[in-house]
Amino acid sequence: MAEQIQILPLEDVVGDRFARYSKYIIQDRAIPDVRDGLKPVQRRILFAMHQEGNTYDKNFRKSAKTVGNVIGNYHPHGDTSVYDAMVRMSQNWKLRHVLVEMHGNNGSIDNDPPAAMRYTEAKLSKLADLLLKDIQYETVDYVQNFDDTAMEPVVLPARYPNLLVNGSTGISAGYATDIPTHNLKEVIDATLLVMENPEVDIERIMQVMPGPDFATGGIIQGKAGIRQAYETGKGKIVVRGKVETEELRGGRSQIIVSEIPYEVNKGVLVKRIDELRADKKVDGILEVRDESDRQGLRIAIELKKDANAEGILNFLYKNTELQINYNFNMVAISDRRPKLLGVREMLDSYIRHQYDVVTRRSDYQLQQAQRRMHIVEGLIKIISILDEVIEVIRHSNNKQDAKQNLVDQFDFTMEQAEAIVTLQLYRLTNTDIVALEKEHDELANKIKELAAILADPKKLKQVIRKELKQVQKEYGEDRLSQVEDKVAEIKISKDITVPNEEVIVSLTRDGYVKRTSIRSYGASETQEVGVKEGDMLLSHVQTNLQHTLLVFTALGHYLYIPVVNLPDIKWKELGTHISQIVPLKEQDSVIGMAAVPTFDTEQYVVSATQNGMIKKTPLRDYQTSRFTRPIVGMKLKADDKVISSEVVTGDHPIIVITKNGYSLVYALDEVSEMGLKAAGVKSINLKEDEVIATRIITEGELLIATQRGAVKRMKLDIEPGKRANRGLLLLKELKSNPHRIVDAWIVQPENQYQLISDKGEAVVNPVKSVRLTERYTNGSFAVDENSFGKVVAMHIID
């Protein structure tokens, strides 16, 4: 006993066992044979039904009987796997031509489970009979079954190229296969084409077989992908459902889906479309109904009045399985090995198989005909010596003695003697003699014909061609799937996915953002916006859900946020911090925002920095499709920061104001266009100074605040200069405790301004309360520095 124990490394044992298991599931379970297009379980089901006489011309039989026969004789696996395979071969939405006809519930395109096998009945389809035709003539090899009690075929004769016609799908160890279904007439045309010209190219094959033909129809797009798949075995196509638009009363319409992509679950598709409608991911769908019945598939998508049907359809193509990508992966077992095959290799393998099948059939039939011919010749011979033959048989001791006497006295062979002694006397009438002579002539012709087929490859080819054309004529159907050259580009307009609704968007100094409905904003008109203590409203604007919000930051970044993605919060409630929508660095802060209806305009974003740099970038450059993180809008030096970013239209002049009281006015066209990551150009010449504000000059007046609490209002009649100059002084110089500008704005007389101190104090006054003064003055004090504190900021309130 101890001698039988082997001590082996675990990795060697596992590796060896897994290799055996992998070989088994690749060759004998999941991958189809290139010759008959069947997996072993499918082949065994069809063969078992054929052996039992459960054929198309007989009555249906209970499915459980077939399953029991298959697992008892041929397939060493569970009944569920056999029945599932049997059901799939009966589903006309999975196979282009079903191989099993089934009575009862065999599932549905909604992926409903079939009835149990005790409730359904089945038989071979007429086309499946062609896969098994001539199997009785020793046309294929047989092997012993799993317990050596019966023989089963290695492959079926397959009168047509089933692998391409019905396709296949499967997953094994290290290999998977996805072969689409094709049109029977086209596949046979392609087979005949390759038989006629073995060097034919894929372009010519695609003229007769332009692409797959799915059982569920649909529209196939991308001939380049088909060509690649036909050449290499791998390729990608787009399959979309077949739709049309129906007009309804009241100016409404509905989209009707009559065909869906291959292997898409109709019930899941309908549910997904309805979820998009319910979640308001698409605007314009009123109702989704599954109106499918025994007449065929029909999904009705009813639209709202004046809805954009084409736009909605494009959205559904993009976001549902109304359009799918189908990836060819045409792996099949060829010469007992899995191979990635192009169409040429598939057809070549099938043609070689047919040559082999027809040759073996002809050889078998020739031998049978020659044996029968030999017997018929013996029977005809006894007619002329009938009395002598009978006399010899009468005087023989037994059957064996009679046979030997006939051989010895009349030169019959033992086979002829056997036929003579077993001959029934009525066969010796004149009628049967004529029949024997007729049979002799027919056999002579048949032997001559079969011998010619075996001797001449051209005649062998003619036989195969004739049989293929006969199958094509009897079983060919029109194409279901439509093939289009190009993959259609899907364009989705915003009005399909986002409602056309006006909202108010607000942003606070500390970075809290929200959108508020016009209704909520109007109802809260007397209430202040909801902000945290110590925070304040930086900006708010009326915009549309279909627009885009650009939020600018001090570190030169911008955040691209579709307005519809902002949280919908009441005006008096606190917003959401911007970092919850787009991650923002802790050391960064927001400085402003702009609502953009469209990027396709002649507008610019003008950004200015504290250290006196300025940049002008076309607004269209700010459009992006990836907006999950901050995007660089201006390259900065380490000690610099952006103080303002504005969207401008036209060529307004700008004014730059510094902390020490210098101002520079110049035309915007002095700043050339630059890309997003550029650092910009010098705006003003600074000497131990910093830029406090850079404003676009529009109609209005200039309001300035200093750290000492002085506020100055003056007209915008400052003499223009050139970019990068030092500019003109706006303040009167004081030797002790000089004024330093903390902020400056372009204002209207009806505005209000708010001053904020380093003590957290705030005061609001009307702009018109500030007296208009000349350029070289320090304005008038609005607050007392000693009690209020130093002014650190000024904000304008519309």
Secondary structure, 3 states (H helix, E strand, C coil): CHHHCCCCCHHHHHHHHHHHHHHHHHHHHHCCECCCCCCHHHHHHHHHHHHCCCCCCCCCEEHHHHHHHHHHHCCCCCHHHHHHHHHHCCCCCCCCCCCEEEECCCCCCCCCCCCCCCCCEEEECHHHHHHHCCHHHCCCCEEECCCCCCEEECCCCCCCCHHHHHCEEEECCCCEEEECCCCHHHHHHHHHHHHHCCCCCHHHHHHHCCCCCCCCCCEEECHHHHHHHHHHCEEEEEEECEEEEEECHHHCEEEEEEECCCCCCHHHHHHHHHHHHHCCCCCCEEEEEECCECCECCEEEEECCCCCHHHHHHHHHHHCCCEEEEEEECEEEECCEEEECCHHHHHHHHHHHHHHHHHHHHHHHHHHHHHHHHHHHHHHHHHHCHHHHHHHHHCCCCHHHHHHHHHHHHCCCHHHHHHHHCCCHHHHCHHHHHHHHHHHHHHHHHHHHHHHHHHCHHHHHHHHHHHHHHHHHHHCCCCCCEEECCCCCCCCCHHHHCCCCEEEEEEECCCEEEEEEHHHHHHCCCCCCCCCCCCCEEEEEEEECCCEEEEEECCCEEEEEEHHHCCECCCCCCCEEHHHCCCCCCCCCEEEEEEECCCCCCEEEEEEECCCEEEEEEHHHHCCCCCCCCEECCCCCCCCCEEEEEEEECCCEEEEEECCCEEEEEEHHHCCECCCCCCCEECCCCCCCCEEEEEECCCCEEEEEECCCEEEEEECCCCCCCCCCCCEECCCCCCCCCCCEEEEEEECCCCEEEEEECCCCEEEEEHHHCCECCCCCCCEECCCHHHHCCEEEEEEEC
